[in-house]
Amino acid sequence: MTDTKDASPSDHTSSSPPGEDSSPDRTGFGGAILRWGALVLGVVLFGMLMRSVLYPYPNQSYAEISHGNHTHYVPKNRNETVPISNFPTREPGPNERITPDGDIISEK
């Protein structure tokens, strides 16, 4: 009887031709640049998103605060002892500003 445990090289099947590495293809220098570029782009977009969330009204001296079915316009330097309900519900005009206590006054 012959031993059937003998294995010849032809018994091992491989999908790649001899001499080629069958490991997954690794991206080279170009792939690293693309990954870093995507990372930088992601950080910039995240920064822009956070800026718009933290400073929703960058060119206004007041913030719009929803209060039930209406909006109060509150200055950024408001007096903390004055309740939100004391602030105006109309937006100040072009030559007007809201005082820290909630009054709309004319700027001249």
PEVENTA-V886477 format. One record per helix or strand of 3 or more residues. SS is the DSSP state (@ for helix, = for strand). FROM is the first residue (numbers start at 1). TO is the last residue. If there is no record, write none. Layout:
# PEVENTA-V886477
{{SS & FROM & TO} {SS & FROM & TO}}
This chain:
# PEVENTA-V886477
{{@ & 9 & 11} {@ & 29 & 54} {= & 62 & 67} {= & 70 & 75} {@ & 84 & 86} {= & 96 & 98} {= & 104 & 106}}
